[in-house]
Amino acid sequence: MRPGPLASLLWTGLRRNLAMTGAVIVTVTICLAMLGAGLLLRAQVHTIDGFLLDQIEVVVDLSDGITPAERSALEAEMRRDPLIADVRYETKKQVYERFRRDFRGSPDVVAGVGPEDLPAALRLTLADPRASRDIVVTYTGLDGVEAVRDQRALLDPLYRFLDAFTVGAFTLAAVQALASFALIYTMIRISAHGRRRETAIMKLVGASNGTIRAPFVLESAVAGLVGGLLAAGALVAAKVFLVDGQFARQTMFPLFGWAAVWESAVVVLAAGVLAAAVMASIALRRHLRV
């Protein structure tokens, strides 16, 4: 079909079925907004995970009897390790100052500890923080090493929560996607059923299946596009008024950025157009059978 007549049929169909098209748009908007919320929830989990990984170090407490030569040899061995990105030595005094900063809210704890009570340490920044357990196994028990502390192990409860949260976010996004497609299909099928007489008349006058299907599929795609744009607008509004507004006051974890919003908006727009067009073609098929 030529673009001119097709555009004319599209405009006529949208005008004649304005109420049903509006219902499809509302359904698509709500469903895709929920899908986008699930995607942003997943992005927030990834943001927190990346933030925590950047903060994690492995601390090697040194024995009081270690000699400068032994410490230098141990540092050299660690610098050759491909799993370790950086090695920093901290004297007893530096370790004590860090201890005072970390426990400044517990003066009773700080009062009972002096610089000589804490061991000097090597602080390791890892190339891959997820490999911290391998570092612990490798350097525990070496000469001059009193203990190897994995900061990631301290965050295991939080990581278990984040893992469960990630699974929940993926599950939520998948369920919302299925629910969105089911609702969109239902509304488009109702629209197709409401136009069954028009479809039958077009068949009687000799119109081909493609001629009948093209305007309806385009109408549904337009409805999906409008619904996707409205859903994307809702995601932008949530970012501006909730994430950057209400939640910006918290300082515990960083919040997802605009890149996650734009990525989710693209997914929502593509899902709206493609789902509406494909489901319109499927819904109309039964009315095109001879």
C-alpha positions in Angstrom: 0.0 0.0 0.0 1.3 3.5 -0.9 2.2 5.9 2.0 -0.5 8.4 1.1 -3.6 6.2 1.3 -2.1 4.4 4.3 -1.7 7.6 6.2 -5.2 8.6 5.3 -6.6 5.3 6.6 -4.5 5.6 9.7 -5.9 9.1 10.5 -9.4 8.0 9.8 -9.1 4.9 12.0 -7.6 6.9 14.9 -10.4 9.5 14.6 -13.2 7.0 14.4 -11.9 4.8 17.3 -10.6 7.6 19.5 -12.1 6.1 22.7 -10.6 2.7 22.2 -7.3 4.2 21.1 -7.3 6.2 24.3 -8.0 3.1 26.4 -5.1 1.3 24.7 -2.8 4.3 25.4 -3.8 4.4 29.1 -3.2 0.7 29.4 0.2 0.9 27.7 1.3 3.8 29.8 0.5 2.2 33.1 2.0 -1.2 32.1 5.2 0.4 30.6 5.6 2.7 33.6 5.6 -0.4 35.9 8.1 -2.0 33.6 10.3 1.1 33.7 10.1 1.2 37.5 11.4 -2.4 37.6 14.3 -1.5 35.3 15.2 1.5 37.4 15.1 -0.6 40.6 17.6 -3.0 39.0 19.8 0.0 38.0 19.8 1.2 41.7 20.9 -2.2 42.8 23.8 -2.1 40.3 24.7 1.4 41.5 24.9 0.4 45.1 26.9 -2.7 44.2 29.4 -0.7 42.2 29.8 1.8 45.0 30.5 -0.8 47.6 33.0 -2.6 45.4 35.0 0.6 44.9 35.2 1.0 48.7 36.4 -2.5 49.5 40.0 -3.2 50.5 41.8 -6.1 52.0 43.9 -5.2 55.1 47.0 -7.3 56.0 47.9 -6.8 59.6 51.7 -7.1 60.1 53.3 -8.8 63.0 55.2 -6.6 65.5 58.4 -8.5 64.9 58.5 -8.1 61.1 61.7 -6.5 59.8 61.8 -3.8 57.2 63.4 -6.2 54.7 60.6 -8.8 55.3 58.0 -6.1 54.8 59.7 -4.9 51.6 59.8 -8.4 50.3 56.1 -8.9 51.1 55.2 -5.7 49.4 57.1 -6.6 46.3 55.4 -9.9 46.2 52.0 -8.3 46.5 52.8 -5.7 43.8 53.6 -8.6 41.4 50.3 -10.2 42.1 47.9 -9.5 39.1 44.9 -9.5 41.5 46.3 -6.5 43.5 46.1 -3.1 41.9 47.8 -1.1 44.7 49.6 -1.6 48.0 49.8 1.1 50.8 51.7 0.8 54.0 50.3 2.3 57.2 52.4 2.7 60.3 51.0 2.0 63.8 50.3 5.7 64.2 48.4 6.0 60.9 46.4 2.9 61.8 45.5 4.4 65.1 44.4 7.7 63.5 42.2 5.7 61.1 40.8 3.8 64.1 40.0 7.0 65.9 38.2 8.4 62.8 36.2 5.2 62.3 35.1 5.0 66.0 34.8 8.7 66.7 31.2 8.0 67.8 32.4 5.6 70.5 34.8 7.5 72.7 34.8 4.8 75.3 36.2 2.3 72.7 38.9 4.8 71.6 39.9 5.7 75.1 40.9 2.1 75.8 43.2 1.7 72.8 46.7 3.3 72.1 48.9 3.4 69.0 51.0 0.5 70.2 48.0 -1.7 70.6 47.3 -1.8 66.9 49.4 -3.5 64.3 51.0 -1.8 61.3 49.2 -2.8 58.1 49.3 -3.1 54.3 46.1 -1.9 52.7 45.4 -3.7 49.3 43.3 -2.3 46.5 42.2 -5.2 44.3 41.9 -5.3 40.6 38.7 -7.3 41.1 37.2 -6.8 44.5 35.2 -10.0 44.1 38.5 -11.9 44.3 39.1 -10.8 47.9 38.7 -14.3 49.2 41.6 -15.6 47.0 43.8 -12.9 48.4 42.9 -13.9 52.0 43.8 -17.5 51.3 47.1 -16.6 49.5 48.6 -14.3 52.2 47.2 -15.8 55.4 50.0 -17.5 57.4 53.0 -15.9 55.6 56.0 -14.8 57.7 55.4 -11.4 59.1 51.6 -11.5 58.6 49.4 -11.5 61.7 46.0 -11.6 60.0 44.3 -10.8 56.7 41.0 -9.0 56.9 38.6 -9.0 54.0 36.3 -6.0 54.3 33.9 -7.7 51.8 33.2 -10.4 54.4 32.0 -7.7 56.8 29.4 -6.7 54.1 28.2 -10.3 53.5 24.8 -9.6 55.1 24.3 -6.5 52.9 25.4 -8.4 49.8 23.0 -11.2 50.5 20.3 -8.6 50.8 21.4 -6.9 47.5 21.6 -10.3 45.8 18.0 -11.0 46.9 17.0 -7.5 45.9 18.6 -8.0 42.4 16.7 -11.2 41.9 13.6 -9.5 43.1 14.2 -6.6 40.7 14.7 -8.9 37.7 11.7 -11.0 38.7 9.6 -7.8 39.1 10.7 -6.5 35.7 9.9 -9.9 34.1 6.5 -10.2 35.7 5.7 -6.6 34.8 6.8 -7.2 31.2 4.5 -10.3 30.9 1.6 -8.5 32.6 2.2 -5.5 30.3 2.1 -7.6 27.2 -1.0 -9.5 28.4 -2.9 -6.3 29.2 -1.8 -4.6 26.0 -2.9 -7.7 24.0 -6.2 -7.8 25.7 -7.0 -4.1 25.0 -5.9 -4.4 21.3 -7.9 -7.6 20.9 -11.0 -5.8 22.3 -10.3 -3.0 19.8 -10.0 -5.5 16.9 -13.2 -7.2 18.0 -15.0 -3.8 18.0 -13.9 -3.4 14.4 -14.9 -6.8 13.2 -17.8 -5.5 11.1 -15.5 -3.0 9.3 -12.9 -5.8 8.7 -15.6 -8.1 7.3 -16.8 -5.4 4.9 -13.3 -4.7 3.7 -12.9 -8.4 3.0 -16.1 -8.5 1.0 -15.1 -5.7 -1.2 -11.8 -7.5 -2.1 -9.3 -5.8 0.2 -6.2 -8.0 0.8 -5.2 -9.0 4.3 -2.2 -6.7 4.2 -4.4 -3.7 3.2 -6.7 -4.5 6.2 -3.9 -5.2 8.7 -1.6 -2.3 7.9 -3.7 0.6 9.2 -4.8 -1.3 12.3 -1.2 -2.3 13.1 0.0 1.3 12.6 -2.8 2.6 14.8 -1.7 0.2 17.6 1.9 1.1 17.1 1.0 4.8 17.4 -0.9 4.1 20.6 2.1 2.1 21.8 4.4 5.0 21.0 2.3 7.6 22.8 1.9 5.3 25.8 5.7 4.7 25.8 6.4 8.4 25.6 4.0 9.0 28.6 5.6 6.2 30.5 9.1 7.6 29.8 7.8 11.0 31.0 6.7 9.3 34.2 10.2 7.9 34.7 11.8 11.3 34.1 9.3 12.9 36.6 10.2 10.1 39.2 13.9 10.9 38.7 13.4 14.7 39.1 10.9 14.8 42.0 11.7 11.6 43.9 15.3 10.5 43.3 16.8 14.0 42.9 14.2 15.5 45.2 13.0 13.5 48.1 15.7 10.8 48.2 18.7 13.1 47.5 19.0 13.9 51.2 20.2 10.5 52.1 24.0 10.1 52.0 24.5 6.4 52.7 24.5 5.2 49.1 24.6 6.9 45.7 21.5 7.0 43.5 21.2 5.9 39.9 22.0 8.6 37.3 20.3 9.9 34.2 21.9 7.3 32.0 19.8 4.6 33.7 16.7 6.7 33.1 17.4 7.2 29.4 18.2 3.5 28.9 15.0 2.5 30.6 13.1 5.0 28.5 14.5 3.6 25.3 13.5 0.1 26.4 10.0 1.3 27.4 9.5 3.1 24.0 10.7 0.1 22.0 8.6 -2.3 24.0 5.5 -0.2 23.6 5.8 0.2 19.8 6.9 -3.4 19.1 4.5 -5.1 21.5 1.5 -3.0 20.3 2.3 -3.7 16.6 2.9 -7.4 17.0 -0.1 -8.0 19.2 -2.3 -6.0 16.9 -1.3 -8.3 14.0 -2.0 -11.4 16.1 -5.3 -10.0 17.4 -6.6 -9.2 13.9 -5.6 -12.5 12.5 -8.8 -14.3 13.5 -10.9 -11.7 11.8 -9.0 -12.1 8.6 -9.7 -15.8 8.2 -12.1 -16.7 5.4 
